[in-house]
C-alpha cells in the first residue's frame, strides 16, 4: 500500500548506492521493525528493478532472519525497464 507513495527506506538506500558508484544490485535484504516478511512497495520495486536483474535475490526478513527468498522478477514481473530509453 502507498497512501500516497512516500519516501521509503529502499529509495534512500538506492540513492546512496548510486551516489557511491552504483552498478547492478546482486542481492537485497528487506526488514521492518514491526512487520514479518516486509516486501518493497510497488514504487520501490520499480526503482530497484532498474538497477537489478530479474534473477536478483530479495531476502524478506523478520527478527529471526530470512523468512523468504524471492527474485526481482517474482516481485515485479512486468516492470518498466529503463534500458529501453537508451
One Martini backbone bead per residue (centre of mass of N, CA, C, O) as a GRO file, in nm:
protein
   86
    1UNK     BB    1   0.101   0.033   0.014
    2UNK     BB    2   0.012   0.386  -0.084
    3UNK     BB    3  -0.047   0.705   0.109
    4UNK     BB    4   0.097   0.811  -0.065
    5UNK     BB    5   0.370   0.787  -0.205
    6UNK     BB    6   0.670   0.772  -0.051
    7UNK     BB    7   0.971   0.763   0.153
    8UNK     BB    8   1.167   0.503   0.145
    9UNK     BB    9   1.434   0.315   0.234
   10UNK     BB   10   1.503   0.214  -0.050
   11UNK     BB   11   1.543   0.493  -0.179
   12UNK     BB   12   1.775   0.584   0.000
   13UNK     BB   13   1.966   0.346  -0.056
   14UNK     BB   14   1.979   0.388  -0.362
   15UNK     BB   15   2.100   0.671  -0.360
   16UNK     BB   16   2.364   0.589  -0.216
   17UNK     BB   17   2.452   0.379  -0.422
   18UNK     BB   18   2.478   0.572  -0.662
   19UNK     BB   19   2.675   0.782  -0.527
   20UNK     BB   20   2.889   0.526  -0.480
   21UNK     BB   21   2.859   0.398  -0.806
   22UNK     BB   22   2.703   0.144  -0.822
   23UNK     BB   23   2.521  -0.068  -1.030
   24UNK     BB   24   2.449  -0.389  -0.992
   25UNK     BB   25   2.227  -0.560  -0.813
   26UNK     BB   26   2.246  -0.881  -0.629
   27UNK     BB   27   2.125  -0.797  -0.336
   28UNK     BB   28   1.836  -0.801  -0.101
   29UNK     BB   29   1.738  -0.664   0.217
   30UNK     BB   30   1.428  -0.686   0.410
   31UNK     BB   31   1.331  -0.485   0.700
   32UNK     BB   32   1.100  -0.467   0.979
   33UNK     BB   33   1.021  -0.405   1.298
   34UNK     BB   34   0.673  -0.477   1.269
   35UNK     BB   35   0.731  -0.684   1.009
   36UNK     BB   36   0.681  -0.963   0.850
   37UNK     BB   37   0.786  -0.995   0.543
   38UNK     BB   38   0.886  -0.743   0.409
   39UNK     BB   39   0.799  -0.557   0.122
   40UNK     BB   40   0.821  -0.378  -0.137
   41UNK     BB   41   0.684  -0.146  -0.289
   42UNK     BB   42   0.597  -0.064  -0.602
   43UNK     BB   43   0.793   0.176  -0.637
   44UNK     BB   44   1.046   0.024  -0.532
   45UNK     BB   45   1.045  -0.204  -0.730
   46UNK     BB   46   1.097  -0.027  -0.976
   47UNK     BB   47   1.358   0.110  -0.887
   48UNK     BB   48   1.519  -0.152  -0.837
   49UNK     BB   49   1.486  -0.287  -1.122
   50UNK     BB   50   1.682  -0.073  -1.266
   51UNK     BB   51   1.938  -0.229  -1.080
   52UNK     BB   52   1.846  -0.512  -1.179
   53UNK     BB   53   1.779  -0.841  -1.209
   54UNK     BB   54   1.547  -1.084  -1.219
   55UNK     BB   55   1.755  -1.277  -1.033
   56UNK     BB   56   1.750  -1.107  -0.802
   57UNK     BB   57   1.776  -1.123  -0.460
   58UNK     BB   58   1.519  -1.130  -0.205
   59UNK     BB   59   1.518  -1.071   0.146
   60UNK     BB   60   1.269  -1.161   0.365
   61UNK     BB   61   1.248  -1.030   0.688
   62UNK     BB   62   1.292  -1.093   1.030
   63UNK     BB   63   1.403  -1.116   1.353
   64UNK     BB   64   1.534  -1.414   1.273
   65UNK     BB   65   1.547  -1.349   0.953
   66UNK     BB   66   1.502  -1.532   0.685
   67UNK     BB   67   1.174  -1.601   0.551
   68UNK     BB   68   1.223  -1.516   0.237
   69UNK     BB   69   1.291  -1.598  -0.111
   70UNK     BB   70   1.320  -1.382  -0.392
   71UNK     BB   71   1.269  -1.223  -0.695
   72UNK     BB   72   1.240  -0.958  -0.894
   73UNK     BB   73   1.059  -1.108  -1.101
   74UNK     BB   74   0.846  -1.184  -0.888
   75UNK     BB   75   0.780  -0.884  -0.787
   76UNK     BB   76   0.830  -0.768  -1.114
   77UNK     BB   77   0.736  -0.897  -1.411
   78UNK     BB   78   0.633  -0.592  -1.560
   79UNK     BB   79   0.854  -0.395  -1.563
   80UNK     BB   80   1.010  -0.114  -1.623
   81UNK     BB   81   1.277  -0.050  -1.856
   82UNK     BB   82   1.528   0.186  -1.885
   83UNK     BB   83   1.696   0.066  -2.136
   84UNK     BB   84   1.480   0.153  -2.363
   85UNK     BB   85   1.581   0.468  -2.364
   86UNK     BB   86   1.877   0.427  -2.511
   0.00000   0.00000   0.00000
